[in-house]
Structure formats: structure tokens, C-alpha cells
């Protein structure tokens, strides 16, 4: 049994399939943290429904979906993901899409749900190889947080991050290995990564504005995957 931090993005959609291949029961955990665009929460619900319909062997293992209200967290976060502002680079060198402490908070809440629901394996899509400059995506950060969680809950918790050392192209390849081209197509059209919340015109790599850092990473990864 495992809990998957599922935002509805490409990475979390891929690791959800990874978890469904390895655990007999999987519950999903989403966070409404005052995101600038509500499309993220809408997409994740539709994706879960499509997954159950198109992949019944996974759907049988898919359990409860938990959505945690963290609106107060977004209210104290002055970032381009929680405010209507242009994407830029801060004086520190970090992108202003960095939401301070977000992954640390997410893991804490996910573990609290796991403690109540009876699972101690958490699965998440953080990636160190192709990340956008976020220090809370680094393996060292996540390992330290999981040590603190295990101590604080007096129970060993394990974080699985199968994309940690993979590029975006390799993430697409993993999606194909897990569910074939049909699953790649579901991730391509059904997941959402764009920071701007654009889901109008379909691109070769899915939906998005095409110019924000998240779209650029996704498009680059798709191009490399498609050419391989």
C-alpha cells in the first residue's frame, strides 16, 4: 500500500503508474495550496477518471483520493505560482516560481495521511536531474525531511522518487515502459505542467503556453523522446 503525491502534472502522473505497478493498493494525495490557476486541480480529477477507465488493471488498485486544503500556505507565499505576476529570477538566483517549503509541507501532510490510513510508502515525482532550480527537489533535502518525518511520527516512512535521476525525455520513456503508447498519450494530453495554466491549443507535447520554464522543459523532453 502506498500514497502518491499527485498534482496532475507529467511527473506525478508517471510515478502514479510506477506505484500502481508495484503496490496492490494506491491512494492519491493532492494539495490545494492557493495555486494561481485552478486548472491543475481540475485536470488531476479528470486524469484519475481516465486512468481507471482506460487501464482497469491499474484502476482496480486505485483507492481513495485525498485533497488537502492548504490555502493558508499559498496566502503567505509571494510567488509567481500563487500570485498574478510575471515569471522572473529572484536576486538569490532562484526562479520566482519557487514556493518556499512546498515539498516539505506536502510530504509532512502526506505522511500524516499515511499514518492514519496505514501506509508508510510515499511516492513523488521530484527530479534532481531536470528540475527548475528548486532546492526542495534535491535528494539530500528530501532524505533529511523523511528522516524527520519518521522520527516525528515514530514510524519509518520511505519516499520513492523514481524520476530523481531521470531527464524529462527519460520520464516519457518510463511512461511508455509502464503503460505503452496509450499511457504516454494519456499523460501527453491529460496531464498539466504549464505555470500559466494554458490548456487551449494542443501542442505535440500536450497543452501549455509553450514559453514558461515548465513548458520549455516538457517540450524539450518530448522532442528528445520522440527522436529516440
C-alpha positions as CSV (number, residue, x, y, z in Angstrom):
1,X,0.0,0.0,0.0
2,X,1.3,3.4,-0.9
3,X,0.4,7.1,-1.1
4,X,1.2,9.1,-4.2
5,X,1.6,12.8,-4.2
6,X,-0.4,13.5,-7.3
7,X,-0.7,17.1,-8.7
8,X,-1.9,16.1,-12.2
9,X,1.4,17.0,-13.8
10,X,3.5,14.9,-16.1
11,X,5.9,13.7,-13.4
12,X,3.3,12.8,-10.8
13,X,1.2,11.1,-13.4
14,X,4.2,8.9,-14.4
15,X,5.1,8.0,-10.9
16,X,1.4,7.2,-10.2
17,X,1.7,4.5,-12.8
18,X,5.0,3.4,-11.3
19,X,3.3,2.9,-8.0
20,X,0.3,1.1,-9.4
21,X,2.7,-1.4,-11.0
22,X,4.4,-2.1,-7.6
23,X,1.7,-1.8,-4.9
24,X,-1.6,-3.6,-4.6
25,X,-3.4,-0.5,-3.2
26,X,-2.5,3.1,-4.0
27,X,-4.1,6.2,-2.7
28,X,-3.5,9.7,-4.2
29,X,-2.9,12.9,-2.4
30,X,-3.4,16.3,-3.9
31,X,-2.9,19.8,-2.4
32,X,-5.0,22.9,-2.9
33,X,-2.4,25.5,-1.7
34,X,-3.7,28.6,-3.3
35,X,-2.4,27.9,-6.8
36,X,-2.7,30.7,-9.3
37,X,-4.6,28.5,-11.7
38,X,-7.4,26.1,-10.7
39,X,-6.9,24.1,-13.9
40,X,-4.3,22.0,-12.0
41,X,-7.0,20.6,-9.6
42,X,-9.5,20.1,-12.4
43,X,-7.0,18.1,-14.6
44,X,-6.0,15.8,-11.8
45,X,-9.6,14.6,-11.2
46,X,-10.2,14.0,-14.9
47,X,-6.9,12.2,-15.2
48,X,-7.8,9.8,-12.4
49,X,-11.1,9.1,-14.1
50,X,-9.5,8.4,-17.4
51,X,-6.8,6.2,-15.8
52,X,-9.5,4.0,-14.2
53,X,-11.4,3.7,-17.5
54,X,-8.5,3.1,-19.9
55,X,-6.3,1.0,-17.6
56,X,-8.7,-1.2,-15.5
57,X,-5.8,-3.4,-14.2
58,X,-4.5,-0.2,-12.5
59,X,-7.9,1.1,-11.7
60,X,-8.6,-1.9,-9.5
61,X,-5.6,-0.9,-7.4
62,X,-6.5,2.8,-7.2
63,X,-8.0,3.7,-3.8
64,X,-9.2,6.9,-2.2
65,X,-8.1,10.4,-3.4
66,X,-7.3,12.8,-0.7
67,X,-7.3,16.6,-1.3
68,X,-5.7,18.7,1.4
69,X,-6.7,22.3,1.8
70,X,-3.6,24.4,2.2
71,X,-4.9,27.7,1.1
72,X,-3.3,29.4,4.1
73,X,0.1,28.2,2.8
74,X,-0.4,29.9,-0.5
75,X,-1.6,33.1,1.2
76,X,1.9,33.6,2.7
77,X,3.8,32.7,-0.4
78,X,4.6,35.6,-2.7
79,X,5.5,33.6,-5.8
80,X,4.6,33.5,-9.5
81,X,2.6,30.3,-8.8
82,X,0.4,31.8,-6.2
83,X,0.2,35.4,-7.4
84,X,-0.6,37.1,-10.8
85,X,2.9,38.2,-11.6
86,X,5.5,37.6,-14.4
87,X,7.9,34.7,-14.1
88,X,11.3,36.0,-13.3
89,X,14.5,35.2,-11.4
90,X,15.0,36.4,-7.8
91,X,18.1,38.2,-6.6
92,X,19.0,34.9,-4.9
93,X,19.2,33.2,-8.3
94,X,16.1,31.1,-7.7
95,X,13.1,31.4,-10.0
96,X,10.2,33.2,-8.5
97,X,8.1,30.1,-9.2
98,X,9.8,28.5,-6.2
99,X,7.2,28.1,-3.4
100,X,9.3,28.0,-0.2
101,X,8.9,24.8,1.7
102,X,6.2,23.4,-0.5
103,X,7.6,19.9,-0.9
104,X,8.5,19.8,2.7
105,X,4.9,20.7,3.7
106,X,3.4,18.3,1.2
107,X,5.5,15.3,2.5
108,X,4.5,16.1,6.1
109,X,0.8,16.1,5.3
110,X,1.1,13.0,3.1
111,X,2.9,11.1,5.9
112,X,0.2,12.2,8.3
113,X,-2.5,10.8,6.0
114,X,-0.4,7.6,5.7
115,X,-0.1,7.3,9.5
116,X,-3.9,7.4,9.7
117,X,-4.6,5.3,6.6
118,X,-1.9,2.6,7.3
119,X,0.7,3.2,4.6
120,X,4.3,4.2,5.1
121,X,5.5,4.3,1.5
122,X,5.2,7.6,-0.3
123,X,5.8,8.1,-4.0
124,X,6.5,11.5,-5.6
125,X,7.8,13.0,-8.8
126,X,10.6,15.2,-7.6
127,X,13.5,15.2,-10.0
128,X,17.1,16.4,-9.4
129,X,18.4,15.9,-12.9
130,X,16.0,18.2,-14.8
131,X,14.5,20.4,-12.1
132,X,13.8,24.2,-12.3
133,X,16.2,25.3,-9.6
134,X,14.1,24.3,-6.6
135,X,16.2,23.3,-3.6
136,X,13.4,21.2,-2.1
137,X,13.6,18.9,-5.1
138,X,17.2,17.8,-4.2
139,X,17.6,14.2,-2.9
140,X,19.6,15.5,0.2
141,X,16.7,17.7,1.2
142,X,14.1,15.0,0.7
143,X,16.1,12.4,2.6
144,X,16.5,14.8,5.6
145,X,12.8,15.5,5.6
146,X,11.9,11.9,5.5
147,X,14.3,11.2,8.5
148,X,12.5,14.0,10.4
149,X,9.1,12.6,9.5
150,X,10.0,9.1,10.5
151,X,11.3,10.4,13.9
152,X,8.4,12.7,14.4
153,X,5.7,10.0,13.7
154,X,7.7,7.3,15.5
155,X,7.3,5.1,12.4
156,X,9.7,4.5,9.5
157,X,8.4,6.2,6.3
158,X,10.0,5.6,2.9
159,X,10.0,8.1,-0.1
160,X,10.2,6.6,-3.6
161,X,11.2,9.2,-6.2
162,X,11.7,7.1,-9.4
163,X,12.3,10.2,-11.5
164,X,15.0,11.6,-9.3
165,X,17.9,11.0,-11.7
166,X,15.9,10.9,-15.0
167,X,15.7,13.7,-17.6
168,X,12.3,14.7,-19.0
169,X,12.9,12.6,-22.0
170,X,13.6,9.6,-19.8
171,X,10.4,10.3,-17.9
172,X,8.5,9.9,-21.2
173,X,10.4,6.7,-21.8
174,X,9.4,5.4,-18.4
175,X,5.8,6.2,-19.0
176,X,5.9,4.1,-22.2
177,X,7.6,1.2,-20.4
178,X,4.9,1.3,-17.7
179,X,1.8,1.6,-19.9
180,X,2.8,1.6,-23.5
181,X,1.9,4.3,-26.1
182,X,-1.6,4.6,-24.8
183,X,-0.4,5.7,-21.4
184,X,2.0,8.1,-23.0
185,X,-0.9,9.6,-24.9
186,X,-2.9,10.0,-21.6
187,X,0.0,11.7,-19.9
188,X,0.6,13.9,-23.0
189,X,-3.0,15.1,-23.3
190,X,-4.3,14.6,-19.8
191,X,-1.6,16.0,-17.5
192,X,-0.9,19.7,-16.9
193,X,2.5,21.2,-16.3
194,X,2.2,24.8,-17.6
195,X,2.8,27.5,-15.0
196,X,0.4,29.9,-16.8
197,X,-2.5,27.4,-16.7
198,X,-2.9,27.4,-20.5
199,X,-5.0,24.5,-21.9
200,X,-6.2,26.0,-25.2
201,X,-4.2,24.8,-28.2
202,X,-2.8,21.3,-28.2
203,X,0.9,21.0,-29.0
204,X,2.9,17.9,-29.9
205,X,3.9,17.5,-26.3
206,X,0.4,18.4,-24.8
207,X,-1.2,21.6,-23.6
208,X,0.5,24.7,-22.3
209,X,1.7,28.2,-23.1
210,X,4.9,26.9,-24.6
211,X,7.1,29.6,-23.2
212,X,7.1,29.2,-19.4
213,X,10.0,27.2,-17.9
214,X,7.8,24.2,-17.2
215,X,6.6,24.1,-20.8
216,X,10.1,24.5,-22.2
217,X,11.3,21.6,-20.1
218,X,8.4,19.4,-21.2
219,X,8.6,20.3,-24.9
220,X,12.4,19.7,-24.9
221,X,12.0,16.3,-23.2
222,X,9.2,15.3,-25.6
223,X,11.3,16.3,-28.6
224,X,14.2,14.2,-27.3
225,X,11.9,11.2,-26.5
226,X,10.2,11.4,-29.9
227,X,13.5,11.4,-31.7
228,X,14.9,8.4,-29.9
